[in-house]
């Protein structure tokens, strides 16, 4: 079970960081 949590942590990290800039750009267009 520990082996599955280790690879899941690094995989979810890049996915969250990729969603952060995408939501920021969408909010900037809404403000315009």
N, CA, C and O atoms as a Maestro MAE file, in Angstrom:
{
 s_m_m2io_version
 :::
 2.0.0
}

f_m_ct {
 s_m_title
 :::
 protein
 m_atom[128] {
  # First column is atom index #
  i_m_mmod_type
  r_m_x_coord
  r_m_y_coord
  r_m_z_coord
  i_m_residue_number
  s_m_chain_name
  s_m_pdb_residue_name
  s_m_pdb_atom_name
  i_m_atomic_number
  :::
  1 25 0.852 -1.213 0.000 1 A "UNK " " N  " 7
  2 3 0.000 0.000 0.000 1 A "UNK " " CA " 6
  3 2 0.885 1.260 0.000 1 A "UNK " " C  " 6
  4 15 0.540 2.284 -0.589 1 A "UNK " " O  " 8
  5 25 2.016 1.148 0.670 2 A "UNK " " N  " 7
  6 3 2.912 2.321 0.712 2 A "UNK " " CA " 6
  7 2 3.488 2.601 -0.673 2 A "UNK " " C  " 6
  8 15 3.750 3.751 -1.027 2 A "UNK " " O  " 8
  9 25 3.684 1.531 -1.454 3 A "UNK " " N  " 7
  10 3 4.279 1.726 -2.793 3 A "UNK " " CA " 6
  11 2 3.301 2.486 -3.699 3 A "UNK " " C  " 6
  12 15 3.719 3.214 -4.599 3 A "UNK " " O  " 8
  13 25 2.010 2.311 -3.456 4 A "UNK " " N  " 7
  14 3 1.038 2.986 -4.329 4 A "UNK " " CA " 6
  15 2 0.899 4.473 -3.943 4 A "UNK " " C  " 6
  16 15 0.635 5.320 -4.796 4 A "UNK " " O  " 8
  17 25 1.075 4.766 -2.677 5 A "UNK " " N  " 7
  18 3 0.916 6.178 -2.254 5 A "UNK " " CA " 6
  19 2 2.127 7.004 -2.689 5 A "UNK " " C  " 6
  20 15 2.004 8.203 -2.937 5 A "UNK " " O  " 8
  21 25 3.279 6.375 -2.780 6 A "UNK " " N  " 7
  22 3 4.497 7.119 -3.155 6 A "UNK " " CA " 6
  23 2 4.395 7.662 -4.586 6 A "UNK " " C  " 6
  24 15 4.645 8.847 -4.808 6 A "UNK " " O  " 8
  25 25 4.033 6.822 -5.554 7 A "UNK " " N  " 7
  26 3 3.939 7.285 -6.944 7 A "UNK " " CA " 6
  27 2 2.713 8.185 -7.160 7 A "UNK " " C  " 6
  28 15 2.696 9.005 -8.078 7 A "UNK " " O  " 8
  29 25 1.720 8.033 -6.336 8 A "UNK " " N  " 7
  30 3 0.500 8.839 -6.501 8 A "UNK " " CA " 6
  31 2 0.764 10.286 -6.057 8 A "UNK " " C  " 6
  32 15 0.129 11.213 -6.559 8 A "UNK " " O  " 8
  33 25 1.679 10.474 -5.137 9 A "UNK " " N  " 7
  34 3 1.963 11.836 -4.653 9 A "UNK " " CA " 6
  35 2 2.604 12.699 -5.746 9 A "UNK " " C  " 6
  36 15 2.147 13.817 -5.981 9 A "UNK " " O  " 8
  37 25 3.636 12.214 -6.409 10 A "UNK " " N  " 7
  38 3 4.304 13.018 -7.449 10 A "UNK " " CA " 6
  39 2 3.410 13.203 -8.676 10 A "UNK " " C  " 6
  40 15 3.539 14.193 -9.397 10 A "UNK " " O  " 8
  41 25 2.527 12.272 -8.906 11 A "UNK " " N  " 7
  42 3 1.646 12.377 -10.088 11 A "UNK " " CA " 6
  43 2 0.566 13.441 -9.854 11 A "UNK " " C  " 6
  44 15 0.181 14.166 -10.771 11 A "UNK " " O  " 8
  45 25 0.099 13.516 -8.634 12 A "UNK " " N  " 7
  46 3 -0.969 14.503 -8.343 12 A "UNK " " CA " 6
  47 2 -0.378 15.914 -8.210 12 A "UNK " " C  " 6
  48 15 -1.070 16.907 -8.432 12 A "UNK " " O  " 8
  49 25 0.880 15.989 -7.855 13 A "UNK " " N  " 7
  50 3 1.505 17.315 -7.680 13 A "UNK " " CA " 6
  51 2 1.527 18.106 -8.991 13 A "UNK " " C  " 6
  52 15 1.134 19.273 -9.002 13 A "UNK " " O  " 8
  53 25 1.970 17.509 -10.081 14 A "UNK " " N  " 7
  54 3 2.036 18.242 -11.360 14 A "UNK " " CA " 6
  55 2 0.631 18.554 -11.894 14 A "UNK " " C  " 6
  56 15 0.427 19.568 -12.562 14 A "UNK " " O  " 8
  57 25 -0.306 17.700 -11.604 15 A "UNK " " N  " 7
  58 3 -1.676 17.915 -12.103 15 A "UNK " " CA " 6
  59 2 -2.290 19.131 -11.409 15 A "UNK " " C  " 6
  60 15 -3.002 19.913 -12.039 15 A "UNK " " O  " 8
  61 25 -2.019 19.289 -10.130 16 A "UNK " " N  " 7
  62 3 -2.579 20.434 -9.381 16 A "UNK " " CA " 6
  63 2 -1.901 21.726 -9.835 16 A "UNK " " C  " 6
  64 15 -2.557 22.755 -9.994 16 A "UNK " " O  " 8
  65 25 -0.594 21.668 -10.041 17 A "UNK " " N  " 7
  66 3 0.137 22.886 -10.459 17 A "UNK " " CA " 6
  67 2 -0.312 23.305 -11.865 17 A "UNK " " C  " 6
  68 15 -0.343 24.494 -12.183 17 A "UNK " " O  " 8
  69 25 -0.655 22.329 -12.693 18 A "UNK " " N  " 7
  70 3 -1.073 22.652 -14.069 18 A "UNK " " CA " 6
  71 2 -2.474 23.282 -14.041 18 A "UNK " " C  " 6
  72 15 -2.814 24.092 -14.904 18 A "UNK " " O  " 8
  73 25 -3.269 22.906 -13.055 19 A "UNK " " N  " 7
  74 3 -4.636 23.466 -12.972 19 A "UNK " " CA " 6
  75 2 -4.609 24.870 -12.361 19 A "UNK " " C  " 6
  76 15 -5.499 25.679 -12.625 19 A "UNK " " O  " 8
  77 25 -3.612 25.153 -11.565 20 A "UNK " " N  " 7
  78 3 -3.545 26.474 -10.907 20 A "UNK " " CA " 6
  79 2 -3.383 27.588 -11.945 20 A "UNK " " C  " 6
  80 15 -4.142 28.557 -11.920 20 A "UNK " " O  " 8
  81 25 -2.418 27.474 -12.849 21 A "UNK " " N  " 7
  82 3 -2.207 28.537 -13.845 21 A "UNK " " CA " 6
  83 2 -3.377 28.612 -14.842 21 A "UNK " " C  " 6
  84 15 -3.680 29.676 -15.380 21 A "UNK " " O  " 8
  85 25 -4.015 27.481 -15.071 22 A "UNK " " N  " 7
  86 3 -5.142 27.488 -16.033 22 A "UNK " " CA " 6
  87 2 -6.334 28.242 -15.429 22 A "UNK " " C  " 6
  88 15 -7.030 28.972 -16.134 22 A "UNK " " O  " 8
  89 25 -6.563 28.065 -14.139 23 A "UNK " " N  " 7
  90 3 -7.707 28.758 -13.502 23 A "UNK " " CA " 6
  91 2 -7.379 30.247 -13.348 23 A "UNK " " C  " 6
  92 15 -8.271 31.092 -13.413 23 A "UNK " " O  " 8
  93 25 -6.117 30.556 -13.147 24 A "UNK " " N  " 7
  94 3 -5.721 31.968 -12.984 24 A "UNK " " CA " 6
  95 2 -5.931 32.726 -14.291 24 A "UNK " " C  " 6
  96 15 -6.387 33.870 -14.296 24 A "UNK " " O  " 8
  97 25 -5.591 32.070 -15.398 25 A "UNK " " N  " 7
  98 3 -5.749 32.751 -16.705 25 A "UNK " " CA " 6
  99 2 -7.243 32.938 -17.019 25 A "UNK " " C  " 6
  100 15 -7.637 33.941 -17.614 25 A "UNK " " O  " 8
  101 25 -8.050 31.983 -16.620 26 A "UNK " " N  " 7
  102 3 -9.493 32.074 -16.904 26 A "UNK " " CA " 6
  103 2 -10.093 33.218 -16.085 26 A "UNK " " C  " 6
  104 15 -10.976 33.930 -16.563 26 A "UNK " " O  " 8
  105 25 -9.622 33.390 -14.871 27 A "UNK " " N  " 7
  106 3 -10.156 34.471 -14.008 27 A "UNK " " CA " 6
  107 2 -9.710 35.828 -14.559 27 A "UNK " " C  " 6
  108 15 -10.456 36.803 -14.481 27 A "UNK " " O  " 8
  109 25 -8.520 35.891 -15.106 28 A "UNK " " N  " 7
  110 3 -8.013 37.169 -15.650 28 A "UNK " " CA " 6
  111 2 -8.866 37.596 -16.844 28 A "UNK " " C  " 6
  112 15 -9.132 38.783 -17.034 28 A "UNK " " O  " 8
  113 25 -9.286 36.630 -17.635 29 A "UNK " " N  " 7
  114 3 -10.112 36.976 -18.819 29 A "UNK " " CA " 6
  115 2 -11.500 37.432 -18.354 29 A "UNK " " C  " 6
  116 15 -12.128 38.280 -18.988 29 A "UNK " " O  " 8
  117 25 -11.967 36.863 -17.247 30 A "UNK " " N  " 7
  118 3 -13.303 37.237 -16.747 30 A "UNK " " CA " 6
  119 2 -13.271 38.673 -16.214 30 A "UNK " " C  " 6
  120 15 -14.248 39.414 -16.322 30 A "UNK " " O  " 8
  121 25 -12.131 39.044 -15.640 31 A "UNK " " N  " 7
  122 3 -12.013 40.401 -15.083 31 A "UNK " " CA " 6
  123 2 -11.951 41.426 -16.219 31 A "UNK " " C  " 6
  124 15 -12.427 42.553 -16.082 31 A "UNK " " O  " 8
  125 25 -11.367 41.019 -17.321 32 A "UNK " " N  " 7
  126 3 -11.263 41.944 -18.459 32 A "UNK " " CA " 6
  127 2 -12.677 42.301 -18.933 32 A "UNK " " C  " 6
  128 15 -12.835 43.068 -19.883 32 A "UNK " " O  " 8
  :::
 }
 m_bond[127] {
  # First column is bond index #
  i_m_from
  i_m_to
  i_m_order
  :::
  1 1 2 1
  2 2 3 1
  3 3 4 2
  4 3 5 1
  5 5 6 1
  6 6 7 1
  7 7 8 2
  8 7 9 1
  9 9 10 1
  10 10 11 1
  11 11 12 2
  12 11 13 1
  13 13 14 1
  14 14 15 1
  15 15 16 2
  16 15 17 1
  17 17 18 1
  18 18 19 1
  19 19 20 2
  20 19 21 1
  21 21 22 1
  22 22 23 1
  23 23 24 2
  24 23 25 1
  25 25 26 1
  26 26 27 1
  27 27 28 2
  28 27 29 1
  29 29 30 1
  30 30 31 1
  31 31 32 2
  32 31 33 1
  33 33 34 1
  34 34 35 1
  35 35 36 2
  36 35 37 1
  37 37 38 1
  38 38 39 1
  39 39 40 2
  40 39 41 1
  41 41 42 1
  42 42 43 1
  43 43 44 2
  44 43 45 1
  45 45 46 1
  46 46 47 1
  47 47 48 2
  48 47 49 1
  49 49 50 1
  50 50 51 1
  51 51 52 2
  52 51 53 1
  53 53 54 1
  54 54 55 1
  55 55 56 2
  56 55 57 1
  57 57 58 1
  58 58 59 1
  59 59 60 2
  60 59 61 1
  61 61 62 1
  62 62 63 1
  63 63 64 2
  64 63 65 1
  65 65 66 1
  66 66 67 1
  67 67 68 2
  68 67 69 1
  69 69 70 1
  70 70 71 1
  71 71 72 2
  72 71 73 1
  73 73 74 1
  74 74 75 1
  75 75 76 2
  76 75 77 1
  77 77 78 1
  78 78 79 1
  79 79 80 2
  80 79 81 1
  81 81 82 1
  82 82 83 1
  83 83 84 2
  84 83 85 1
  85 85 86 1
  86 86 87 1
  87 87 88 2
  88 87 89 1
  89 89 90 1
  90 90 91 1
  91 91 92 2
  92 91 93 1
  93 93 94 1
  94 94 95 1
  95 95 96 2
  96 95 97 1
  97 97 98 1
  98 98 99 1
  99 99 100 2
  100 99 101 1
  101 101 102 1
  102 102 103 1
  103 103 104 2
  104 103 105 1
  105 105 106 1
  106 106 107 1
  107 107 108 2
  108 107 109 1
  109 109 110 1
  110 110 111 1
  111 111 112 2
  112 111 113 1
  113 113 114 1
  114 114 115 1
  115 115 116 2
  116 115 117 1
  117 117 118 1
  118 118 119 1
  119 119 120 2
  120 119 121 1
  121 121 122 1
  122 122 123 1
  123 123 124 2
  124 123 125 1
  125 125 126 1
  126 126 127 1
  127 127 128 2
  :::
 }
}
